[in-house]
Amino acid sequence: MKTLQEKLSTLPVSRRKKIAKRTALLIAEEMTMRELRKARQMTQVKMAKTLGVKQEQVSRIEKRTDLHISTLRRSIEGMGGELILMAKFPDAAPVKLKGFAEIQA
């Protein structure tokens, strides 16, 4: 079974560029956790294996409206990303927040 990268590598360069551009646009939009996972072409089962939890827990996380930052960070990292927290004010430039230590299990 071919991986996504292997499948993409068989497409013409022009098509791969269009896919990459569309992917970037989708990721830049506001998304729910479920939409983001799907845009990253991950199933709940694959996400659960990556996080070391059951599929049902991934489903519960995606339905929640209030997450711990550590849970959100783990989920984003499980998709291959990095969580960056920003504070935005109407009269100032956005500020990147730091100092949220990883909770060690």
Backbone torsions as a table, in degrees:
resi	resn	phi	psi	omega
1	MET	NA	128.6	-178.3
2	LYS	-77.8	145.1	174.2
3	THR	-78.3	167.5	178.0
4	LEU	-58.2	-43.0	179.8
5	GLN	-61.6	-40.3	179.0
6	GLU	-65.6	-41.2	177.8
7	LYS	-63.5	-44.3	179.9
8	LEU	-64.4	-35.6	-177.3
9	SER	-66.1	-17.4	179.2
10	THR	-85.3	-11.5	179.8
11	LEU	-80.2	154.4	175.1
12	PRO	-60.6	150.4	-178.2
13	VAL	-55.0	-42.6	-178.5
14	SER	-60.9	-39.1	178.8
15	ARG	-68.9	-41.1	178.2
16	ARG	-62.0	-38.5	178.6
17	LYS	-64.7	-40.6	178.2
18	LYS	-63.9	-42.0	179.1
19	ILE	-63.5	-44.1	179.8
20	ALA	-63.2	-41.2	179.7
21	LYS	-64.7	-45.0	-179.9
22	ARG	-65.7	-39.1	177.8
23	THR	-60.8	-45.0	179.3
24	ALA	-61.7	-41.1	179.0
25	LEU	-64.6	-43.1	179.0
26	LEU	-63.0	-42.2	-178.6
27	ILE	-67.7	-31.0	-178.8
28	ALA	-74.3	-20.4	179.8
29	GLU	-75.6	165.8	173.0
30	GLU	-72.2	134.7	-179.8
31	MET	-142.5	154.0	169.5
32	THR	-77.8	169.1	177.2
33	MET	-61.3	-39.0	179.2
34	ARG	-62.9	-47.4	179.9
35	GLU	-62.5	-40.0	179.2
36	LEU	-64.6	-44.9	178.7
37	ARG	-59.5	-43.9	179.7
38	LYS	-66.8	-38.6	177.6
39	ALA	-62.9	-30.3	177.1
40	ARG	-84.4	4.4	177.1
41	GLN	57.7	47.4	176.6
42	MET	-118.2	140.0	172.9
43	THR	-86.8	164.7	175.4
44	GLN	-63.1	-35.0	-179.7
45	VAL	-64.9	-45.6	179.2
46	LYS	-64.7	-41.4	178.6
47	MET	-61.8	-42.9	-180.0
48	ALA	-61.7	-43.4	178.6
49	LYS	-62.7	-41.0	179.1
50	THR	-62.3	-40.5	-177.9
51	LEU	-86.2	-11.9	-178.6
52	GLY	74.0	34.2	178.8
53	VAL	-129.2	177.1	176.3
54	LYS	-82.8	155.1	179.2
55	GLN	-56.4	-36.6	-179.4
56	GLU	-60.5	-34.1	179.6
57	GLN	-69.6	-37.4	176.5
58	VAL	-62.0	-42.8	178.1
59	SER	-59.2	-44.5	179.5
60	ARG	-64.3	-41.2	179.1
61	ILE	-60.5	-43.5	-177.9
62	GLU	-66.9	-25.2	-179.7
63	LYS	-86.9	-16.5	-176.3
64	ARG	-73.3	148.6	176.1
65	THR	-106.5	-7.2	-178.0
66	ASP	-136.6	106.2	-177.0
67	LEU	-113.7	152.1	168.2
68	HIS	-68.9	145.5	178.2
69	ILE	-58.8	-37.5	-179.6
70	SER	-64.3	-37.0	177.8
71	THR	-68.4	-43.6	178.0
72	LEU	-62.5	-44.5	179.2
73	ARG	-60.1	-47.6	179.3
74	ARG	-60.1	-41.0	-179.9
75	SER	-64.5	-46.1	179.5
76	ILE	-63.8	-44.1	178.3
77	GLU	-65.2	-32.8	176.8
78	GLY	-63.9	-25.0	176.5
79	MET	-90.2	1.2	179.7
80	GLY	92.4	11.8	-177.7
81	GLY	-108.4	-170.9	178.9
82	GLU	-134.9	130.1	178.4
83	LEU	-83.0	126.2	176.6
84	ILE	-124.6	122.5	179.6
85	LEU	-98.2	129.7	-179.1
86	MET	-124.6	143.8	171.8
87	ALA	-108.8	128.8	-176.5
88	LYS	-120.7	129.5	-180.0
89	PHE	-122.8	149.8	-177.0
90	PRO	-66.0	-25.1	-174.9
91	ASP	-110.5	15.8	-178.4
92	ALA	-151.6	163.3	176.7
93	ALA	-69.2	152.0	176.8
94	PRO	-58.4	147.3	-179.4
95	VAL	-119.7	127.6	176.5
96	LYS	-79.3	126.2	-179.8
97	LEU	-87.1	138.0	177.5
98	LYS	-134.3	172.8	176.4
99	GLY	95.7	8.1	175.2
100	PHE	-87.8	95.3	-175.8
101	ALA	-67.0	145.2	175.4
102	GLU	-67.8	134.0	176.8
103	ILE	-82.2	123.2	-179.5
104	GLN	-85.8	127.4	-179.4
105	ALA	-83.7	NA	NA
